[in-house]
Amino acid sequence: MKKNGIREIARLASVSIGTVGRALLGRKGVSESTRERILSIAQAIGYEPNLAARALSRGRTPIRIGVCIPRELHYYWDQLRDGILDEADRFEHLGIELNLRPTEGLGVAEVEKLSQLVADGVQAVIVAPGDSTGLAPVINGAESKGIRVLCVDSDVQASCRSTVVSVDAEVSGKSAAELMGRFVGPDAEVAMITGMQSVELHRKKATGFCELFPQICQGGRLVEIVDTLEDEDDAMRKCFGLLERWKSLSGIYVRTGNCLPICRALSVLGLSGKIHVIASDLFREMVPYFENGAIQASVNGRPYMQGQMAMRLLVDHLLRGHSLPPHYRLNPQIVLRSNLRLFREVRPA
């Protein structure tokens, strides 16, 4: 694009250069219809504003983005946080600053933490929602003040959040069902161990699995869904109870980051490799269980990429003026022993 790109946009849109500048910067004084027309023309002619120049034009006033995600389960959330931090580092020279307000666990004190971020005057927030009912009014209040709220990993559909970045939950559940159906025989009885059913992501994965598994496995049925806390001791205790109730179990779909206690329970009972395990997500501690056949496959939710995309979308919006999509869904990754070593999650730090 030639140097007079803004002039060309102004000519095509029949507006002043100042109006184009305000539209691209996301500033007030431009109607929404005019802004959309200008952004559409800019995209059509391939105009890309210089982000460094944009930061300088702001007088290097920091752009503060709040982050509210859990500490536990650290296997999963550490990866998502790393994606956010690594992407933010790329834009630090442009004045991007992070305000971290982690919670101890999913759904724990989220309302208070998000309210604190809003009060701190951030321009945008990335939040991993667990308490959808409590978060909805806080999110709506933030959006009314012009603070963009991006949900990551799961959603708060009852709110007017700006966007959500997550793996496609229904596809994840159906992928797990298809994998399970290929490993177990006809008339197989399988169970699901899941996390908090109040979280939309978990519900959609469970729905996808329940819908497809009977179609893949002739005569197969899901005999029980076990809802665990995001706690390893609770998951292991409930797994022992599940195995006691269902002696003929052929497979377990572990729809939570708590796959390690399930694998340990199976090992203690001498059932490793005899009961097929389809896990979710991926981290280094899972490698031995792939190698000894305790885990047959995993449907990776790609938390690192979720964190990266969440930060990238906000920077593109706040600095480039790009519109935020209603949602950004990632395709889950199928992990098998044969391709395990190709994934960044299992490489040495």
C-alpha positions in Angstrom: 0.0 0.0 0.0 1.4 3.4 -0.9 2.2 6.0 1.8 -1.0 8.1 1.3 -3.2 5.1 2.3 -5.3 7.2 4.7 -5.9 9.8 2.0 -7.0 7.0 -0.4 -9.4 5.6 2.2 -10.8 9.1 2.8 -11.4 9.6 -0.9 -13.1 6.2 -1.4 -15.3 6.8 1.7 -16.0 10.4 0.8 -15.0 11.6 4.3 -12.2 13.7 5.7 -8.8 12.4 6.6 -9.5 13.3 10.3 -12.6 11.1 10.2 -10.6 8.2 8.8 -8.0 8.7 11.5 -10.7 8.7 14.3 -12.3 5.6 12.8 -9.0 3.6 12.6 -8.1 4.7 16.1 -11.5 3.7 17.5 -12.1 7.2 18.8 -15.4 9.0 19.3 -17.0 11.4 16.9 -17.6 8.8 14.1 -21.0 7.2 13.5 -21.0 3.4 13.6 -22.1 3.1 10.0 -19.2 5.4 8.8 -16.7 3.6 11.0 -17.7 0.2 9.5 -17.5 1.6 6.0 -14.0 3.0 6.6 -12.8 -0.2 8.2 -14.2 -2.2 5.3 -12.5 0.0 2.7 -9.2 -0.2 4.7 -9.4 -4.0 4.7 -10.3 -4.2 1.0 -7.3 -2.1 -0.1 -4.9 -3.9 2.3 -4.2 -1.0 4.6 -2.3 -1.9 7.7 -1.5 0.9 10.2 1.9 1.0 11.7 1.4 -0.1 15.3 4.6 1.7 16.5 3.4 4.9 15.0 0.0 4.3 16.6 1.5 3.9 20.0 3.5 7.1 19.5 0.4 9.0 18.4 -1.2 8.0 21.7 1.7 9.6 23.6 2.7 6.1 24.7 -0.2 6.1 27.1 -0.3 2.5 28.3 -3.0 0.2 27.2 -3.9 -1.8 30.3 -5.5 -5.2 29.8 -6.7 -7.1 32.9 -6.4 -10.9 33.1 -8.6 -13.0 35.4 -7.9 -16.7 35.1 -7.5 -19.5 37.7 -4.3 -20.8 39.1 -5.7 -24.4 39.4 -5.7 -26.8 37.7 -2.2 -25.5 36.9 -1.6 -28.1 34.1 -4.2 -26.4 32.0 -4.3 -22.8 33.2 -0.5 -22.3 33.2 -0.5 -23.0 29.5 -3.3 -20.5 28.8 -1.5 -17.9 30.9 1.8 -18.6 29.1 0.0 -17.9 25.8 -1.3 -14.6 27.0 2.0 -13.5 28.5 4.1 -14.6 25.5 1.8 -12.7 23.1 1.8 -9.6 25.4 5.6 -9.6 25.3 5.5 -9.1 21.6 3.6 -5.8 22.0 5.2 -4.5 25.2 7.1 -1.8 23.2 3.7 -0.5 22.0 2.6 0.3 25.5 0.6 -2.9 26.4 0.5 -3.6 30.1 -1.1 -6.5 31.9 -2.9 -6.3 35.2 -3.1 -9.9 36.6 -5.8 -10.8 39.0 -5.8 -14.7 39.2 -8.4 -16.7 41.1 -7.5 -19.8 43.1 -9.8 -22.0 41.0 -12.5 -21.9 38.4 -15.5 -20.1 39.8 -13.7 -18.9 43.0 -14.0 -15.2 43.7 -14.3 -14.4 40.0 -16.9 -11.7 40.6 -14.7 -9.8 43.1 -11.6 -10.1 40.9 -13.3 -8.9 37.7 -15.0 -6.0 39.6 -11.5 -5.0 40.9 -10.2 -4.9 37.3 -13.1 -2.8 36.2 -12.5 -0.4 39.0 -8.8 -0.2 38.2 -9.7 1.4 34.8 -8.4 -1.2 32.4 -9.3 -0.9 28.7 -10.1 -4.6 28.3 -10.3 -7.8 30.3 -9.6 -11.5 29.5 -11.6 -13.7 31.9 -12.1 -17.5 32.1 -15.7 -17.7 33.4 -16.8 -20.4 35.9 -19.5 -18.5 37.7 -21.6 -17.4 34.7 -24.6 -16.2 36.8 -22.5 -13.9 39.0 -20.2 -12.7 36.2 -23.0 -11.6 33.8 -23.9 -8.3 35.5 -20.3 -7.4 36.1 -19.4 -8.0 32.4 -22.4 -6.0 31.3 -21.4 -3.1 33.6 -17.8 -3.2 32.2 -19.0 -3.2 28.5 -21.3 -0.2 29.3 -18.2 1.7 30.3 -16.4 0.8 27.1 -14.2 -1.9 28.7 -14.0 -4.8 26.2 -14.5 -8.2 27.9 -13.1 -11.3 26.2 -14.1 -14.6 27.6 -11.6 -17.4 27.2 -12.0 -21.2 27.4 -15.8 -20.9 28.1 -18.5 -18.3 27.7 -21.1 -16.2 29.5 -23.8 -16.2 26.9 -26.3 -14.3 29.1 -23.9 -11.3 29.0 -23.0 -8.7 26.4 -19.3 -9.7 26.4 -17.4 -8.6 23.3 -16.2 -12.0 22.2 -15.1 -15.4 23.3 -12.0 -17.5 22.4 -12.4 -21.2 23.0 -12.0 -24.6 21.5 -15.1 -25.8 19.7 -16.7 -27.7 22.6 -19.2 -29.7 20.6 -16.5 -30.9 18.1 -14.3 -31.8 21.1 -17.0 -34.0 22.6 -17.8 -35.6 19.3 -14.1 -36.3 18.5 -13.8 -38.0 21.9 -16.9 -40.1 21.1 -15.5 -41.1 17.7 -12.2 -42.1 19.2 -13.8 -44.1 22.0 -16.1 -45.8 19.5 -13.0 -47.0 17.5 -11.2 -48.4 20.6 -14.1 -50.2 22.3 -16.1 -53.1 20.9 -19.9 -53.3 20.3 -22.2 -53.0 23.3 -19.5 -51.3 25.3 -20.4 -49.5 28.5 -18.4 -46.3 29.0 -18.5 -43.5 31.5 -17.5 -39.8 31.5 -15.6 -38.0 34.3 -16.2 -34.3 33.9 -15.6 -31.0 35.6 -18.1 -28.4 36.8 -21.3 -28.9 34.8 -22.2 -25.3 35.4 -19.4 -24.4 33.0 -20.8 -24.1 29.5 -17.8 -25.7 27.9 -18.2 -28.8 29.9 -21.9 -29.1 29.1 -21.3 -28.8 25.4 -18.5 -31.4 25.4 -20.8 -33.8 27.3 -23.6 -33.2 24.9 -21.4 -33.8 21.8 -20.1 -37.1 23.3 -23.6 -38.4 24.3 -25.0 -37.6 20.9 -22.4 -39.3 18.8 -21.1 -42.2 20.8 -24.1 -44.5 20.3 -23.9 -43.8 16.5 -20.2 -44.9 16.4 -20.4 -47.8 18.8 -23.2 -50.3 17.9 -25.1 -51.0 21.1 -22.8 -48.8 23.1 -24.1 -46.7 26.0 -22.9 -44.1 28.4 -23.7 -45.5 31.8 -22.8 -42.6 34.1 -21.4 -39.1 34.1 -19.4 -38.3 37.2 -19.1 -34.6 38.1 -15.9 -33.9 40.0 -14.5 -30.9 41.7 -11.3 -29.4 40.1 -9.4 -31.4 42.7 -7.2 -34.5 42.2 -8.2 -36.2 45.5 -11.9 -35.8 44.7 -11.4 -37.1 41.1 -9.5 -40.2 42.3 -12.0 -41.0 45.0 -14.9 -40.8 42.6 -13.1 -42.9 40.0 -12.7 -45.7 42.6 -16.4 -45.5 43.3 -17.2 -45.5 39.5 -15.1 -48.6 38.9 -16.7 -50.4 41.9 -20.2 -49.7 40.5 -19.5 -50.7 36.9 -17.3 -53.9 36.7 -17.9 -54.2 33.0 -16.7 -50.7 32.1 -14.8 -50.6 28.8 -13.8 -46.9 28.6 -13.7 -43.6 30.4 -13.8 -40.1 28.7 -12.0 -37.8 31.1 -13.5 -34.4 30.4 -11.3 -32.5 32.9 -7.6 -31.8 33.4 -7.7 -34.3 36.2 -6.8 -37.3 34.1 -3.7 -38.2 36.2 -5.7 -39.4 39.3 -7.9 -41.5 37.0 -4.8 -43.1 35.5 -3.4 -43.7 39.0 -6.7 -45.3 40.1 -6.7 -47.6 37.1 -3.1 -48.6 37.8 -3.7 -49.4 41.4 -6.6 -51.7 40.3 -4.5 -53.3 37.5 -6.8 -51.9 34.9 -4.4 -49.8 32.9 -4.8 -50.5 29.2 -7.8 -52.7 29.9 -10.2 -49.7 30.3 -9.7 -47.3 27.4 -9.1 -43.7 28.4 -9.8 -40.7 26.2 -8.4 -37.6 27.9 -8.7 -33.9 27.3 -5.8 -31.5 27.0 -2.1 -32.3 27.1 0.8 -31.7 29.5 4.2 -33.4 30.1 3.0 -35.4 33.1 0.7 -37.3 30.8 3.6 -38.7 28.6 4.3 -41.9 30.7 0.6 -42.8 30.5 0.5 -42.5 26.8 3.6 -44.6 26.5 2.4 -47.4 28.8 -1.0 -47.5 27.1 -3.1 -46.1 30.0 -4.2 -43.2 27.8 -5.2 -44.1 24.3 -5.8 -40.6 23.0 -6.5 -37.0 24.0 -8.6 -34.2 22.5 -6.4 -31.2 23.2 -8.2 -28.0 23.9 -5.0 -26.0 23.0 -5.0 -23.6 25.9 -1.7 -21.9 24.9 -3.2 -21.0 21.5 -6.4 -19.8 23.2 -4.3 -17.4 25.3 -2.3 -16.2 22.3 -5.4 -15.5 20.2 -7.2 -13.7 23.1 -4.4 -11.2 23.5 -3.9 -10.9 19.7 -7.6 -10.1 19.1 -7.6 -7.4 21.8 -4.4 -5.8 20.5 -5.7 -5.7 16.9 -8.9 -4.2 18.3 -7.4 -1.6 20.6 -4.5 -0.5 18.4 -5.6 -1.3 14.8 -9.3 -0.7 15.3 -10.2 -4.2 14.0 -13.7 -5.4 14.9 -13.9 -8.2 17.4 -15.7 -11.3 16.1 -18.6 -12.6 18.1 -16.6 -15.7 18.8 -13.3 -17.3 17.8 -13.4 -21.1 17.9 -10.3 -23.3 17.7 -10.3 -26.8 16.2 -9.2 -29.3 18.8 -6.1 -31.4 18.3 -6.2 -35.2 18.3 -3.2 -36.5 20.3 -2.0 -40.1 19.9 1.1 -41.9 21.1 2.4 -41.8 17.5 2.3 -37.9 17.3 2.7 -37.1 21.0 6.2 -35.7 20.7 5.3 -33.2 18.1 3.3 -31.0 20.5 4.8 -28.0 22.3 3.0 -29.0 25.5 5.2 -32.0 26.1 8.5 -30.5 25.1 11.0 -29.6 27.9 10.4 -26.1 29.2 
